[in-house]
Amino acid sequence: MIRAGSSLLPWLVFGAVAPALSCGSSGTEPDLRLPQVAAPLDTVFSSQDGPVAVVNATVLPMNRNERLTAHTVLVESGTISALGPDGTVSLPAGTRTVDAEGAFLLPGLVDAHVHMDQEDAPAYVAHGITSVRNMWGWPGLLTIRDRISVGEILGPTIYSYSPGLDDDPAYWPFTQILATPEEARAKVQELATGDWIGYKLYTDLTRPVYDAIVDEATAIGLPVAGHVPIHVGLDRALEAGQTSLEHMLGYSQSLTGAYSGWPGSFDEAGMRLLAQATLEAGAWNCPTLEILRLQNASAHGNRSEGVRVLWEEGAELLVGTDSGIDVTAPGSSLRDEMLRFQEAGVPPYDILRDATVDVARFLGMEGAFGVIAPGARGDLVLFAGDPSTDVSHAGEPLGVMLRGTWLEPQP
């Protein structure tokens, strides 16, 4: 079914953008937004209407470092039901097939740091992104999430944190301003009823308020993630069990005293100590290198070196773009972010893990998505080249399977 020469068609500019919801550093940020774009996709067929098999594929299952040539992946009712060499998988009567023609089949990609809006949703799918971690909740988002999940809107599966928790002044819409520990505890309790996956921490939280948020969230059983607040610092964030650290915030502050940017020469020995502490604490980093490069190119070299050291010391990484705040384009910027990881010295296969199976593991959902294995959600992406040797190949999909529905670019 793969069309000869199939690739993403010329971009179509979509209309209005979402309210700017952020995760960048405090203060006014430059308007560097790339065009908000998405490629049109055709629904070829859905596994809800009968089994779908992708055959003759080179499969990168991502739960093990193997390249499985001439393999079949069978999807039934939105779930992968079988994986095996061509001719060994029993295909039920009426199975529709996609001939991958030897192309590289991966689990759907995950952008682990976005600010989602309905307008952006198709662009993620068009670039093979079938799940996202949304880092700033807002009114109406969970309705969009639910409409996507039932197929009313074309878009990736959304896992979202709460609206951002911060002190005055509010830099972004829907910020929850918390001035005292008592306000913090009450807000954590209130948001616990909102179906968020955790609490988003932001830049200007005071230490007493931060501690109250962490204590209350721990008692409830929901994680905290986001910025390392300037008044808290990296050491306390690691001690507190903050699960993910966004934008490398806290590392430069610990090494240089500068919260934003990363001035001076790179302190290799100091960074190794921080990376080892990060590993010991079990914290993950989502560096968002590309957007920070666009916003402050002078600090990019040191941030890249920091990512290299984190990887070398075995600290966990996630690939995220911070798209949706008028800087990096939804969908296409994930490859840009992966290229920044590759330039920093992270091997391509490890980068793919950071954008697939490791996100599921971070969320406590290992095996549910991010892998090609029986029982996983039917999220797949097909590329002409092998991204496990060079992530530049993870650009224009030949086809995408989204929750069991096979999509191809329009002819």
N, C-alpha and C positions, 0 to 999 in steps of 0.2 A: 504493500500500500504506500510505501514512501515514494513520493513523486521524484522523478529524476531531477537532480539539481535543486531540490527543495531547500529553501533558506528563508529567513525572515524577510518579508517584503519591505519596501521603503516605509519609513516610520510615518505614522499618522499622529498629528498633534491632537491631544485630547484637550478638553475645555478647561474650566475653572479648576484651580488647585484647592486643596484643603486648607483650613486654618493652620498656620504654622505652629507646629507642636515640636518642642525641641528636646535635644539632648546635647547640643554643643556647649561650649564654655559660656560663663556668665557674660552678660552685656550684649550690645548690639552686634549682630553677625552680618558679614557682607553678603550682598545678594549675588550669589555665584551660581544660581540654579541652572542646571542643564535643562534642555527642553523636556517637558513631561510627555512621554511617548509610549506607545504600545503598538505592537503588530497585530493585525487582525488574525484570528484563528478560526478554523472550521472544526466543528464537532464531526468526527468521522463515524464513531460509534461508541456506545456506552456499555460497560459490563453489567449495568443494571438490566439491560435488555438481552443478556446472554453472554457467555464467556468470550473473553478477548485474549488472544495469544500474540505476543511479540516473538517472532522466530528469526533464526539466522542472525542473532545478535551477539556482539562481544560484550559480555556482562561484567560490570564492576560492582559486585554485591555490596561492598563497603563494610560488611561485618567481618571480612577477612581480606587480606591483601592478595587477591587473585584476579586474573584476567581470564574469564571463561568464554572461550571462543565457540561459535556455532551452538548457542544455547537458546532455549525457549523459556519465556516467562508467561505463565497462565494467570489471568486475573478473572475472578468471579465475584459478582456483587460488590465491587469496589475493593476487594482484598486479594492480595497475591496468594494463590492457592498452590502453585507448583513452580519449581525451577529445576531444569535439567538439560542435558545435551539434546540437541534436535533429534527427534525421532523416539525419544525415551519418555516424553511426557504424554500421558493419555489425554487427548483433547476431546471434551464432550461433544456430542452431536450439535451442530449449529455454531461451533466456535468460529468467530471472525478472526482473521489473522492479519498481522502487520509484518511484512518482510523488511527486517532492518538492514538487509544487504551488508552485513558485517560491521555496521556502525556500532558505536559505543553506547551502551545502555546503562544508565546510572539511576540510583534513587533520585526522586525530585530534590532539588536544592532547597536550602533554607537560608533566608536572610535573617540573621539573629539580632538585628537592631534596625527597626523601621518605625515610622510614624504613619500608620495606615489610614487611608481614606478611600471611600468607594471609587472615586475617580481614578485612583492609582491601581486598583486591584488587577485589571487585565494585563497591565504591563509586567507585573511580576510573573504571571503564568507564561506570557509570551517568551520569557527568558529562562524558562525551566524552573522557576521558583514556585514550589507547591505548598510551602509553609513559611510563615514569618513569625518572629517574636516581636510583638509591638511593645514599645517602651514608654508609652504615655497614653493611658486610657482617657476617654472623653465621652460625653453623653452621646448615645446613638451608636457607638462602636460595636457594642455587643449585639445589637440588632443586625448590623452589617455582617458581623461574624456568623450569626445564625443563618442569615439569608444566603451567605456564601456556602455554608455547610449543606444546605438543602438544594443548591443549584439554582437559586433565583438570581444570583449575581456570579459572574465569572471572576474567581479570585482564589488566592491561596488560603489554606487553613490558618486561622489566626489564634495565636496564644498571646494574651495581653496582660501586662501589668496595670496597676492602678493609675489614676491621674498622679502627677508628680507631687511629692511632698517637699515643701521648702519653707523658708522664712521670707519676709519682705526683703526686697520688692519682688513681685511676680513677673518673671520674664516671659512667661508663656501662658496661653489660654488654659483655663481649668486647673491652674495650680492650686493646691490645697495649702493655704498658709497656716503654719503652726508655730506659735510663739512660745508655748510653754509645754512642759512634759504632760500636763493634764490634757491639753488640747490634742497632743499627739496620741495619747492612749485612746481618747474618745474617737478620733478620726480613724485609727487603725481598726477599732471595733466596727465602726460604721462601714468602712470599705470591705470588711470581711464578708459582708452580705452581698457584694456586688459581682461575684463570679469572676474576679480577677485571679491570675495565677500567682500574684505576689505584689509587693509594694515597691513603687519607683521612688528612689531617693534622689534629691537634687542638691545643688551646689552650696547653698547658704544655710543649711540646717545647723543649728548650734549643737554642741556636744550633748547637753542634757536632753534636748529634744530627740536627737539621733538615738541616744541610749534608750529613751522611752519607747520609740518606734520599734527598735530591735527587740526589746524585752517583751512588748505586747505581741508583736508578730510571732516571736518564738513560742509564746504561750498558746497562740491560736494555731500555730503549725503552718504558717505561710512564710515564704522566703522574702528577703529584702535584696534589692539589686539596684544598680544605677551608678550615679556619680559617687566618688569619694568626696564628701563635703570638705570645703576648705578649712573649716574649724574642727574637723574630726581627724583627718590625716589617715594615711595608709595603714599605719600600725594598728590603730584602733579598728579600722574597717576589717582588717584581717582577723583580729582578735574577736570581733563581734560576729563573725561568720557571714558577712555580706557575701552573697553567692556569686555575683558577677560585678566586675569593675569595668565601667565603660570609659572609653577614650584614653586609656592610660593615665587618667587623672590620679594624682597621689604619688606616682613614681617620681616625676620631676620635682614635685614639692619636697619629697623626702631627700632627694639627691642634691638639689640646687637651691631649694627655698622658693622657687617660682612655681606657682600653681598652674598658670596657663603658659603655653610655650614650653620649651626645653632648652634653655640657654647654655652656652659654654660647650666644652668638650665632653664626650661621653665617658661616664664613670663606669667602666666595665666591671670592676671588682664590686663596687657598690650595688650595681644593678643585679649582679649574680646573687648577692645576699638577699636582696628584695625578692628575686625570682624564687629562691629557695624557700623563703618565708611564705610566699604565695602558694607554692606547691604544698607546703606543710599545712597551711590553713585550708586547703581544698577550694580556694577561690578560683574562678574563671575570669579571663579577660576577653573583652570584645573591643579591640583597639580602634576600629573605624579609621584606618590609616588614610584612606583616600579623601574623605571629607576634611580631615585635619590638614592634609597636604594642601588642599585647595584654600583653606582658610589661613594657614600659617606655614608656608613652605620652608621657612628657616628652621623650624623645629622638626621637620620630617625625618631628617637623617637620624637624629637621636631617638625618635620614636621607633623608627624601623630597627635600629640596633636593640632597643628594648624588647621588641617582639622577638627578634632573633634569640636573645638571651633567655626570654621566657620559654621559648620552644626548646632550646638546648638543655635547660634545666628540668624539662618535663612538666612545666606548668600548663594548665589547660587553656585552650584558645577557642574562640568562636569568631566566625566571619559575619560581620554586619556592616551596613552601609550608612546608617542614619538618614536614609532617604525619606522624603516626605516633608522636609523643612526648607525647601527651595534652594538646595545646593546640589546634591547628587540625584541623578535620575532614578526613579523607581525601576527595578528590573535590571537594566543594563549595567548599573554601577556595581552589581555584585561581582562581575568578572573583573572590573577595575580593582575592587578590594582584594580579590584573590591574587591579582597580579602584583599588588603592593606586598602581600605576604610572600609571594615567590621571590620578589626582588630583595626582601629582607633576609632570605635564606631558608625559609620554611619549604620543605620538599612538596612537590605538587600533590602527591597522594595524601599527605597529612593535611594539606589545605582542604582537599575534598572531604576528608573525615570531619574537619572543623565546620564544614558547610552541609553535612548530612547526618551521619550516625551520631556524632558527638553532640549535636544539638538535642537530639532525642534523649541521649544519656544525661545531659545537663538537666533536662526537664523531668527526669525520672520516668521516661517513656521509652526506654530502650527496647527495640524490636517492634514498636508500634508504627514507626516511620523512619525514614533515613537509611533504610537497608532494602535490598532485594532478597527477600526470604519469605517463605510461607508464613502467613499470618500478618504480615505488614500491610499497611494501607497501600492501595494501588496508585502510588505516585511515582512516576518514572520520567526520565528525560533522555532523549537520544541525540547524540552529537556525532558529527562526521569524523572528528579527530579524537585522540585519546587525551582527556584532560589530566589523567594520572601521570603523564609525562611532561605536560606543559598546560597550565591552566588557561592559556590563551584560547585553547580549543573549547572552553566552556562558554561560548558566546551565543551562537545562533542555532537553536535546536532545530533538528529535522522534524521532531514531534515531541509532544508532551502528553503524559497520562496524568490526569488530575482526578484523584479519588475514583479511579476506574474508568474515566472517560478519556478516550484517545482523541487528541487534538493535533491538527497539522496546520501550518501556515497556508493561507489562501493562495490558490494558484494565480 
